[in-house]
Amino acid sequence: MPGITIEFTEEELAELRAEAKEQGMAIKRLAHGILTESVVRRRQKQRFIEGATKKALEYKAEFEQAFPEGER
């Protein structure tokens, strides 16, 4: 399986080790879960923003007509 190498400070690594121990899992499994969860969340957020922006632009003309500049 492909892998990557990530460098941590001693303090960061100590925190990861402590968290892995508290959760009863290997540090590699913990790090993998944290990274993949973060990426998934970031991508979902980006898709939401893109969708919301698209929807807002669809209603922009109607909104501007209903609420002229001085009435907003």
PyMOL Python script that loads the backbone (N, CA, C, O; Angstrom):
from pymol import cmd

cmd.read_pdbstr("""\
ATOM      1  N   MET A   1       0.846  -1.172   0.000  1.00  0.00           N
ATOM      2  CA  MET A   1       0.000   0.000   0.000  1.00  0.00           C
ATOM      3  C   MET A   1       0.894   1.239   0.000  1.00  0.00           C
ATOM      4  O   MET A   1       1.875   1.295   0.741  1.00  0.00           O
ATOM      5  N   PRO A   2       0.559   2.234  -0.830  1.00  0.00           N
ATOM      6  CA  PRO A   2       1.353   3.457  -0.853  1.00  0.00           C
ATOM      7  C   PRO A   2       1.311   4.182   0.487  1.00  0.00           C
ATOM      8  O   PRO A   2       0.350   4.034   1.242  1.00  0.00           O
ATOM      9  N   GLY A   3       2.331   4.953   0.781  1.00  0.00           N
ATOM     10  CA  GLY A   3       2.386   5.681   2.039  1.00  0.00           C
ATOM     11  C   GLY A   3       3.067   7.020   1.870  1.00  0.00           C
ATOM     12  O   GLY A   3       3.635   7.317   0.820  1.00  0.00           O
ATOM     13  N   ILE A   4       3.003   7.822   2.914  1.00  0.00           N
ATOM     14  CA  ILE A   4       3.683   9.107   2.936  1.00  0.00           C
ATOM     15  C   ILE A   4       4.432   9.233   4.256  1.00  0.00           C
ATOM     16  O   ILE A   4       4.123   8.547   5.230  1.00  0.00           O
ATOM     17  N   THR A   5       5.411  10.111   4.273  1.00  0.00           N
ATOM     18  CA  THR A   5       6.150  10.383   5.490  1.00  0.00           C
ATOM     19  C   THR A   5       5.823  11.802   5.925  1.00  0.00           C
ATOM     20  O   THR A   5       5.905  12.739   5.131  1.00  0.00           O
ATOM     21  N   ILE A   6       5.456  11.953   7.173  1.00  0.00           N
ATOM     22  CA  ILE A   6       5.134  13.267   7.719  1.00  0.00           C
ATOM     23  C   ILE A   6       6.031  13.500   8.925  1.00  0.00           C
ATOM     24  O   ILE A   6       6.177  12.632   9.785  1.00  0.00           O
ATOM     25  N   GLU A   7       6.626  14.680   8.972  1.00  0.00           N
ATOM     26  CA  GLU A   7       7.491  15.010  10.094  1.00  0.00           C
ATOM     27  C   GLU A   7       6.705  15.811  11.133  1.00  0.00           C
ATOM     28  O   GLU A   7       5.930  16.704  10.791  1.00  0.00           O
ATOM     29  N   PHE A   8       6.917  15.476  12.406  1.00  0.00           N
ATOM     30  CA  PHE A   8       6.270  16.149  13.523  1.00  0.00           C
ATOM     31  C   PHE A   8       7.325  16.630  14.500  1.00  0.00           C
ATOM     32  O   PHE A   8       8.431  16.093  14.560  1.00  0.00           O
ATOM     33  N   THR A   9       6.962  17.659  15.273  1.00  0.00           N
ATOM     34  CA  THR A   9       7.842  18.049  16.368  1.00  0.00           C
ATOM     35  C   THR A   9       7.677  16.989  17.456  1.00  0.00           C
ATOM     36  O   THR A   9       6.736  16.197  17.416  1.00  0.00           O
ATOM     37  N   GLU A  10       8.577  16.975  18.410  1.00  0.00           N
ATOM     38  CA  GLU A  10       8.464  16.019  19.522  1.00  0.00           C
ATOM     39  C   GLU A  10       7.149  16.220  20.271  1.00  0.00           C
ATOM     40  O   GLU A  10       6.501  15.253  20.674  1.00  0.00           O
ATOM     41  N   GLU A  11       6.760  17.480  20.453  1.00  0.00           N
ATOM     42  CA  GLU A  11       5.520  17.786  21.175  1.00  0.00           C
ATOM     43  C   GLU A  11       4.293  17.282  20.403  1.00  0.00           C
ATOM     44  O   GLU A  11       3.381  16.700  20.990  1.00  0.00           O
ATOM     45  N   GLU A  12       4.280  17.509  19.096  1.00  0.00           N
ATOM     46  CA  GLU A  12       3.155  17.045  18.269  1.00  0.00           C
ATOM     47  C   GLU A  12       3.051  15.525  18.307  1.00  0.00           C
ATOM     48  O   GLU A  12       1.961  14.969  18.448  1.00  0.00           O
ATOM     49  N   LEU A  13       4.187  14.865  18.180  1.00  0.00           N
ATOM     50  CA  LEU A  13       4.202  13.408  18.194  1.00  0.00           C
ATOM     51  C   LEU A  13       3.768  12.875  19.550  1.00  0.00           C
ATOM     52  O   LEU A  13       3.064  11.868  19.625  1.00  0.00           O
ATOM     53  N   ALA A  14       4.178  13.537  20.616  1.00  0.00           N
ATOM     54  CA  ALA A  14       3.755  13.118  21.957  1.00  0.00           C
ATOM     55  C   ALA A  14       2.238  13.221  22.094  1.00  0.00           C
ATOM     56  O   ALA A  14       1.606  12.343  22.680  1.00  0.00           O
ATOM     57  N   GLU A  15       1.649  14.296  21.552  1.00  0.00           N
ATOM     58  CA  GLU A  15       0.192  14.453  21.603  1.00  0.00           C
ATOM     59  C   GLU A  15      -0.507  13.367  20.795  1.00  0.00           C
ATOM     60  O   GLU A  15      -1.511  12.809  21.239  1.00  0.00           O
ATOM     61  N   LEU A  16       0.020  13.066  19.612  1.00  0.00           N
ATOM     62  CA  LEU A  16      -0.566  11.996  18.795  1.00  0.00           C
ATOM     63  C   LEU A  16      -0.487  10.654  19.513  1.00  0.00           C
ATOM     64  O   LEU A  16      -1.453   9.890  19.525  1.00  0.00           O
ATOM     65  N   ARG A  17       0.662  10.373  20.108  1.00  0.00           N
ATOM     66  CA  ARG A  17       0.823   9.114  20.838  1.00  0.00           C
ATOM     67  C   ARG A  17      -0.165   9.025  22.001  1.00  0.00           C
ATOM     68  O   ARG A  17      -0.782   7.984  22.224  1.00  0.00           O
ATOM     69  N   ALA A  18      -0.308  10.126  22.739  1.00  0.00           N
ATOM     70  CA  ALA A  18      -1.231  10.142  23.879  1.00  0.00           C
ATOM     71  C   ALA A  18      -2.663   9.915  23.408  1.00  0.00           C
ATOM     72  O   ALA A  18      -3.405   9.147  24.021  1.00  0.00           O
ATOM     73  N   GLU A  19      -3.050  10.574  22.330  1.00  0.00           N
ATOM     74  CA  GLU A  19      -4.412  10.417  21.793  1.00  0.00           C
ATOM     75  C   GLU A  19      -4.643   8.985  21.319  1.00  0.00           C
ATOM     76  O   GLU A  19      -5.690   8.398  21.592  1.00  0.00           O
ATOM     77  N   ALA A  20      -3.665   8.426  20.611  1.00  0.00           N
ATOM     78  CA  ALA A  20      -3.788   7.049  20.129  1.00  0.00           C
ATOM     79  C   ALA A  20      -3.930   6.092  21.310  1.00  0.00           C
ATOM     80  O   ALA A  20      -4.742   5.167  21.273  1.00  0.00           O
ATOM     81  N   LYS A  21      -3.147   6.315  22.344  1.00  0.00           N
ATOM     82  CA  LYS A  21      -3.221   5.451  23.525  1.00  0.00           C
ATOM     83  C   LYS A  21      -4.589   5.566  24.189  1.00  0.00           C
ATOM     84  O   LYS A  21      -5.184   4.556  24.563  1.00  0.00           O
ATOM     85  N   GLU A  22      -5.092   6.799  24.338  1.00  0.00           N
ATOM     86  CA  GLU A  22      -6.410   7.003  24.954  1.00  0.00           C
ATOM     87  C   GLU A  22      -7.515   6.314  24.155  1.00  0.00           C
ATOM     88  O   GLU A  22      -8.477   5.803  24.728  1.00  0.00           O
ATOM     89  N   GLN A  23      -7.373   6.304  22.847  1.00  0.00           N
ATOM     90  CA  GLN A  23      -8.393   5.690  21.995  1.00  0.00           C
ATOM     91  C   GLN A  23      -8.143   4.202  21.759  1.00  0.00           C
ATOM     92  O   GLN A  23      -8.953   3.519  21.133  1.00  0.00           O
ATOM     93  N   GLY A  24      -7.030   3.716  22.259  1.00  0.00           N
ATOM     94  CA  GLY A  24      -6.719   2.295  22.126  1.00  0.00           C
ATOM     95  C   GLY A  24      -6.451   1.868  20.701  1.00  0.00           C
ATOM     96  O   GLY A  24      -6.870   0.791  20.275  1.00  0.00           O
ATOM     97  N   MET A  25      -5.756   2.709  19.969  1.00  0.00           N
ATOM     98  CA  MET A  25      -5.451   2.360  18.579  1.00  0.00           C
ATOM     99  C   MET A  25      -4.013   2.713  18.244  1.00  0.00           C
ATOM    100  O   MET A  25      -3.351   3.455  18.970  1.00  0.00           O
ATOM    101  N   ALA A  26      -3.548   2.171  17.141  1.00  0.00           N
ATOM    102  CA  ALA A  26      -2.192   2.464  16.678  1.00  0.00           C
ATOM    103  C   ALA A  26      -2.127   3.903  16.182  1.00  0.00           C
ATOM    104  O   ALA A  26      -3.105   4.432  15.655  1.00  0.00           O
ATOM    105  N   ILE A  27      -0.974   4.527  16.355  1.00  0.00           N
ATOM    106  CA  ILE A  27      -0.796   5.911  15.937  1.00  0.00           C
ATOM    107  C   ILE A  27      -1.008   6.059  14.427  1.00  0.00           C
ATOM    108  O   ILE A  27      -1.540   7.077  13.982  1.00  0.00           O
ATOM    109  N   LYS A  28      -0.607   5.074  13.641  1.00  0.00           N
ATOM    110  CA  LYS A  28      -0.811   5.127  12.190  1.00  0.00           C
ATOM    111  C   LYS A  28      -2.299   5.161  11.863  1.00  0.00           C
ATOM    112  O   LYS A  28      -2.732   5.917  10.993  1.00  0.00           O
ATOM    113  N   ARG A  29      -3.072   4.349  12.555  1.00  0.00           N
ATOM    114  CA  ARG A  29      -4.521   4.315  12.323  1.00  0.00           C
ATOM    115  C   ARG A  29      -5.158   5.642  12.717  1.00  0.00           C
ATOM    116  O   ARG A  29      -6.023   6.153  12.006  1.00  0.00           O
ATOM    117  N   LEU A  30      -4.732   6.199  13.847  1.00  0.00           N
ATOM    118  CA  LEU A  30      -5.250   7.487  14.299  1.00  0.00           C
ATOM    119  C   LEU A  30      -4.916   8.575  13.278  1.00  0.00           C
ATOM    120  O   LEU A  30      -5.798   9.335  12.879  1.00  0.00           O
ATOM    121  N   ALA A  31      -3.659   8.659  12.854  1.00  0.00           N
ATOM    122  CA  ALA A  31      -3.237   9.680  11.897  1.00  0.00           C
ATOM    123  C   ALA A  31      -3.995   9.536  10.577  1.00  0.00           C
ATOM    124  O   ALA A  31      -4.420  10.534   9.994  1.00  0.00           O
ATOM    125  N   HIS A  32      -4.162   8.319  10.110  1.00  0.00           N
ATOM    126  CA  HIS A  32      -4.896   8.076   8.873  1.00  0.00           C
ATOM    127  C   HIS A  32      -6.327   8.577   9.009  1.00  0.00           C
ATOM    128  O   HIS A  32      -6.837   9.251   8.114  1.00  0.00           O
ATOM    129  N   GLY A  33      -6.970   8.255  10.111  1.00  0.00           N
ATOM    130  CA  GLY A  33      -8.346   8.690  10.333  1.00  0.00           C
ATOM    131  C   GLY A  33      -8.473  10.203  10.393  1.00  0.00           C
ATOM    132  O   GLY A  33      -9.398  10.776   9.817  1.00  0.00           O
ATOM    133  N   ILE A  34      -7.559  10.843  11.081  1.00  0.00           N
ATOM    134  CA  ILE A  34      -7.589  12.307  11.201  1.00  0.00           C
ATOM    135  C   ILE A  34      -7.423  12.950   9.832  1.00  0.00           C
ATOM    136  O   ILE A  34      -8.173  13.860   9.478  1.00  0.00           O
ATOM    137  N   LEU A  35      -6.454  12.489   9.068  1.00  0.00           N
ATOM    138  CA  LEU A  35      -6.196  13.079   7.755  1.00  0.00           C
ATOM    139  C   LEU A  35      -7.355  12.868   6.795  1.00  0.00           C
ATOM    140  O   LEU A  35      -7.794  13.812   6.137  1.00  0.00           O
ATOM    141  N   THR A  36      -7.853  11.651   6.708  1.00  0.00           N
ATOM    142  CA  THR A  36      -8.931  11.384   5.753  1.00  0.00           C
ATOM    143  C   THR A  36     -10.209  12.110   6.165  1.00  0.00           C
ATOM    144  O   THR A  36     -10.923  12.624   5.304  1.00  0.00           O
ATOM    145  N   GLU A  37     -10.509  12.162   7.445  1.00  0.00           N
ATOM    146  CA  GLU A  37     -11.700  12.866   7.919  1.00  0.00           C
ATOM    147  C   GLU A  37     -11.610  14.354   7.597  1.00  0.00           C
ATOM    148  O   GLU A  37     -12.598  14.966   7.191  1.00  0.00           O
ATOM    149  N   SER A  38     -10.440  14.927   7.777  1.00  0.00           N
ATOM    150  CA  SER A  38     -10.234  16.341   7.490  1.00  0.00           C
ATOM    151  C   SER A  38     -10.420  16.641   6.006  1.00  0.00           C
ATOM    152  O   SER A  38     -11.053  17.633   5.646  1.00  0.00           O
ATOM    153  N   VAL A  39      -9.879  15.801   5.157  1.00  0.00           N
ATOM    154  CA  VAL A  39     -10.004  15.999   3.712  1.00  0.00           C
ATOM    155  C   VAL A  39     -11.461  15.879   3.284  1.00  0.00           C
ATOM    156  O   VAL A  39     -11.949  16.705   2.513  1.00  0.00           O
ATOM    157  N   VAL A  40     -12.151  14.870   3.769  1.00  0.00           N
ATOM    158  CA  VAL A  40     -13.559  14.677   3.415  1.00  0.00           C
ATOM    159  C   VAL A  40     -14.379  15.887   3.844  1.00  0.00           C
ATOM    160  O   VAL A  40     -15.188  16.398   3.070  1.00  0.00           O
ATOM    161  N   ARG A  41     -14.171  16.347   5.075  1.00  0.00           N
ATOM    162  CA  ARG A  41     -14.911  17.509   5.583  1.00  0.00           C
ATOM    163  C   ARG A  41     -14.635  18.755   4.743  1.00  0.00           C
ATOM    164  O   ARG A  41     -15.559  19.491   4.397  1.00  0.00           O
ATOM    165  N   ARG A  42     -13.374  18.988   4.420  1.00  0.00           N
ATOM    166  CA  ARG A  42     -13.000  20.165   3.621  1.00  0.00           C
ATOM    167  C   ARG A  42     -13.634  20.111   2.241  1.00  0.00           C
ATOM    168  O   ARG A  42     -14.121  21.124   1.741  1.00  0.00           O
ATOM    169  N   ARG A  43     -13.632  18.939   1.624  1.00  0.00           N
ATOM    170  CA  ARG A  43     -14.215  18.805   0.287  1.00  0.00           C
ATOM    171  C   ARG A  43     -15.730  18.968   0.331  1.00  0.00           C
ATOM    172  O   ARG A  43     -16.308  19.581  -0.567  1.00  0.00           O
ATOM    173  N   GLN A  44     -16.380  18.430   1.359  1.00  0.00           N
ATOM    174  CA  GLN A  44     -17.825  18.604   1.503  1.00  0.00           C
ATOM    175  C   GLN A  44     -18.169  20.078   1.692  1.00  0.00           C
ATOM    176  O   GLN A  44     -19.133  20.574   1.109  1.00  0.00           O
ATOM    177  N   LYS A  45     -17.387  20.769   2.499  1.00  0.00           N
ATOM    178  CA  LYS A  45     -17.613  22.195   2.724  1.00  0.00           C
ATOM    179  C   LYS A  45     -17.474  22.966   1.419  1.00  0.00           C
ATOM    180  O   LYS A  45     -18.288  23.842   1.127  1.00  0.00           O
ATOM    181  N   GLN A  46     -16.455  22.650   0.634  1.00  0.00           N
ATOM    182  CA  GLN A  46     -16.247  23.330  -0.638  1.00  0.00           C
ATOM    183  C   GLN A  46     -17.411  23.088  -1.586  1.00  0.00           C
ATOM    184  O   GLN A  46     -17.867  24.019  -2.250  1.00  0.00           O
ATOM    185  N   ARG A  47     -17.904  21.843  -1.663  1.00  0.00           N
ATOM    186  CA  ARG A  47     -19.045  21.543  -2.530  1.00  0.00           C
ATOM    187  C   ARG A  47     -20.289  22.296  -2.065  1.00  0.00           C
ATOM    188  O   ARG A  47     -21.063  22.777  -2.891  1.00  0.00           O
ATOM    189  N   PHE A  48     -20.488  22.402  -0.746  1.00  0.00           N
ATOM    190  CA  PHE A  48     -21.623  23.145  -0.205  1.00  0.00           C
ATOM    191  C   PHE A  48     -21.532  24.619  -0.608  1.00  0.00           C
ATOM    192  O   PHE A  48     -22.516  25.202  -1.062  1.00  0.00           O
ATOM    193  N   ILE A  49     -20.358  25.212  -0.442  1.00  0.00           N
ATOM    194  CA  ILE A  49     -20.165  26.624  -0.784  1.00  0.00           C
ATOM    195  C   ILE A  49     -20.423  26.851  -2.267  1.00  0.00           C
ATOM    196  O   ILE A  49     -21.080  27.821  -2.646  1.00  0.00           O
ATOM    197  N   GLU A  50     -19.911  25.965  -3.100  1.00  0.00           N
ATOM    198  CA  GLU A  50     -20.128  26.103  -4.540  1.00  0.00           C
ATOM    199  C   GLU A  50     -21.608  26.003  -4.882  1.00  0.00           C
ATOM    200  O   GLU A  50     -22.106  26.770  -5.706  1.00  0.00           O
ATOM    201  N   GLY A  51     -22.311  25.069  -4.260  1.00  0.00           N
ATOM    202  CA  GLY A  51     -23.741  24.905  -4.510  1.00  0.00           C
ATOM    203  C   GLY A  51     -24.549  26.098  -4.011  1.00  0.00           C
ATOM    204  O   GLY A  51     -25.462  26.563  -4.693  1.00  0.00           O
ATOM    205  N   ALA A  52     -24.213  26.590  -2.826  1.00  0.00           N
ATOM    206  CA  ALA A  52     -24.923  27.736  -2.260  1.00  0.00           C
ATOM    207  C   ALA A  52     -24.685  28.989  -3.102  1.00  0.00           C
ATOM    208  O   ALA A  52     -25.600  29.784  -3.312  1.00  0.00           O
ATOM    209  N   THR A  53     -23.460  29.160  -3.580  1.00  0.00           N
ATOM    210  CA  THR A  53     -23.145  30.309  -4.426  1.00  0.00           C
ATOM    211  C   THR A  53     -23.933  30.244  -5.726  1.00  0.00           C
ATOM    212  O   THR A  53     -24.488  31.245  -6.180  1.00  0.00           O
ATOM    213  N   LYS A  54     -23.976  29.062  -6.316  1.00  0.00           N
ATOM    214  CA  LYS A  54     -24.732  28.879  -7.559  1.00  0.00           C
ATOM    215  C   LYS A  54     -26.206  29.211  -7.338  1.00  0.00           C
ATOM    216  O   LYS A  54     -26.815  29.907  -8.151  1.00  0.00           O
ATOM    217  N   LYS A  55     -26.777  28.718  -6.250  1.00  0.00           N
ATOM    218  CA  LYS A  55     -28.183  28.959  -5.950  1.00  0.00           C
ATOM    219  C   LYS A  55     -28.437  30.441  -5.707  1.00  0.00           C
ATOM    220  O   LYS A  55     -29.435  30.982  -6.183  1.00  0.00           O
ATOM    221  N   ALA A  56     -27.548  31.104  -4.972  1.00  0.00           N
ATOM    222  CA  ALA A  56     -27.709  32.533  -4.692  1.00  0.00           C
ATOM    223  C   ALA A  56     -27.665  33.338  -5.989  1.00  0.00           C
ATOM    224  O   ALA A  56     -28.432  34.286  -6.158  1.00  0.00           O
ATOM    225  N   LEU A  57     -26.786  32.971  -6.889  1.00  0.00           N
ATOM    226  CA  LEU A  57     -26.697  33.687  -8.162  1.00  0.00           C
ATOM    227  C   LEU A  57     -27.958  33.493  -9.005  1.00  0.00           C
ATOM    228  O   LEU A  57     -28.342  34.383  -9.764  1.00  0.00           O
ATOM    229  N   GLU A  58     -28.601  32.331  -8.873  1.00  0.00           N
ATOM    230  CA  GLU A  58     -29.845  32.078  -9.606  1.00  0.00           C
ATOM    231  C   GLU A  58     -30.952  33.030  -9.148  1.00  0.00           C
ATOM    232  O   GLU A  58     -31.801  33.420  -9.949  1.00  0.00           O
ATOM    233  N   TYR A  59     -30.950  33.403  -7.876  1.00  0.00           N
ATOM    234  CA  TYR A  59     -31.990  34.263  -7.324  1.00  0.00           C
ATOM    235  C   TYR A  59     -31.585  35.727  -7.225  1.00  0.00           C
ATOM    236  O   TYR A  59     -32.375  36.558  -6.776  1.00  0.00           O
ATOM    237  N   LYS A  60     -30.373  36.049  -7.634  1.00  0.00           N
ATOM    238  CA  LYS A  60     -29.851  37.407  -7.469  1.00  0.00           C
ATOM    239  C   LYS A  60     -30.711  38.462  -8.173  1.00  0.00           C
ATOM    240  O   LYS A  60     -31.065  39.470  -7.560  1.00  0.00           O
ATOM    241  N   ALA A  61     -31.048  38.251  -9.430  1.00  0.00           N
ATOM    242  CA  ALA A  61     -31.831  39.234 -10.183  1.00  0.00           C
ATOM    243  C   ALA A  61     -33.203  39.436  -9.547  1.00  0.00           C
ATOM    244  O   ALA A  61     -33.681  40.562  -9.415  1.00  0.00           O
ATOM    245  N   GLU A  62     -33.827  38.325  -9.154  1.00  0.00           N
ATOM    246  CA  GLU A  62     -35.149  38.403  -8.512  1.00  0.00           C
ATOM    247  C   GLU A  62     -35.050  39.151  -7.176  1.00  0.00           C
ATOM    248  O   GLU A  62     -35.917  39.964  -6.854  1.00  0.00           O
ATOM    249  N   PHE A  63     -34.030  38.886  -6.426  1.00  0.00           N
ATOM    250  CA  PHE A  63     -33.824  39.556  -5.143  1.00  0.00           C
ATOM    251  C   PHE A  63     -33.605  41.054  -5.339  1.00  0.00           C
ATOM    252  O   PHE A  63     -34.195  41.875  -4.637  1.00  0.00           O
ATOM    253  N   GLU A  64     -32.758  41.396  -6.290  1.00  0.00           N
ATOM    254  CA  GLU A  64     -32.472  42.807  -6.541  1.00  0.00           C
ATOM    255  C   GLU A  64     -33.702  43.565  -7.026  1.00  0.00           C
ATOM    256  O   GLU A  64     -33.866  44.749  -6.730  1.00  0.00           O
ATOM    257  N   GLN A  65     -34.564  42.879  -7.773  1.00  0.00           N
ATOM    258  CA  GLN A  65     -35.804  43.513  -8.234  1.00  0.00           C
ATOM    259  C   GLN A  65     -36.768  43.705  -7.070  1.00  0.00           C
ATOM    260  O   GLN A  65     -37.408  44.750  -6.956  1.00  0.00           O
ATOM    261  N   ALA A  66     -36.873  42.708  -6.214  1.00  0.00           N
ATOM    262  CA  ALA A  66     -37.782  42.795  -5.061  1.00  0.00           C
ATOM    263  C   ALA A  66     -37.287  43.759  -4.001  1.00  0.00           C
ATOM    264  O   ALA A  66     -38.090  44.388  -3.311  1.00  0.00           O
ATOM    265  N   PHE A  67     -35.977  43.883  -3.862  1.00  0.00           N
ATOM    266  CA  PHE A  67     -35.375  44.755  -2.855  1.00  0.00           C
ATOM    267  C   PHE A  67     -34.363  45.682  -3.512  1.00  0.00           C
ATOM    268  O   PHE A  67     -33.174  45.365  -3.567  1.00  0.00           O
ATOM    269  N   PRO A  68     -34.822  46.814  -4.005  1.00  0.00           N
ATOM    270  CA  PRO A  68     -33.900  47.757  -4.648  1.00  0.00           C
ATOM    271  C   PRO A  68     -32.789  48.186  -3.692  1.00  0.00           C
ATOM    272  O   PRO A  68     -32.922  48.065  -2.474  1.00  0.00           O
ATOM    273  N   GLU A  69     -31.705  48.682  -4.252  1.00  0.00           N
ATOM    274  CA  GLU A  69     -30.501  49.023  -3.494  1.00  0.00           C
ATOM    275  C   GLU A  69     -30.783  49.798  -2.219  1.00  0.00           C
ATOM    276  O   GLU A  69     -30.223  49.461  -1.176  1.00  0.00           O
ATOM    277  N   GLY A  70     -31.613  50.804  -2.255  1.00  0.00           N
ATOM    278  CA  GLY A  70     -31.869  51.633  -1.075  1.00  0.00           C
ATOM    279  C   GLY A  70     -32.727  50.963  -0.025  1.00  0.00           C
ATOM    280  O   GLY A  70     -32.826  51.481   1.087  1.00  0.00           O
ATOM    281  N   GLU A  71     -33.347  49.844  -0.320  1.00  0.00           N
ATOM    282  CA  GLU A  71     -34.249  49.163   0.615  1.00  0.00           C
ATOM    283  C   GLU A  71     -33.642  47.921   1.264  1.00  0.00           C
ATOM    284  O   GLU A  71     -34.327  47.226   2.014  1.00  0.00           O
ATOM    285  N   ARG A  72     -32.397  47.636   0.996  1.00  0.00           N
ATOM    286  CA  ARG A  72     -31.767  46.429   1.544  1.00  0.00           C
ATOM    287  C   ARG A  72     -31.174  46.683   2.894  1.00  0.00           C
ATOM    288  O   ARG A  72     -30.605  45.775   3.500  1.00  0.00           O
TER     289      ARG A  72
END
""", "prot")
cmd.dss("prot")
cmd.show_as("cartoon", "prot")
cmd.util.cbc("prot")
cmd.orient("prot")
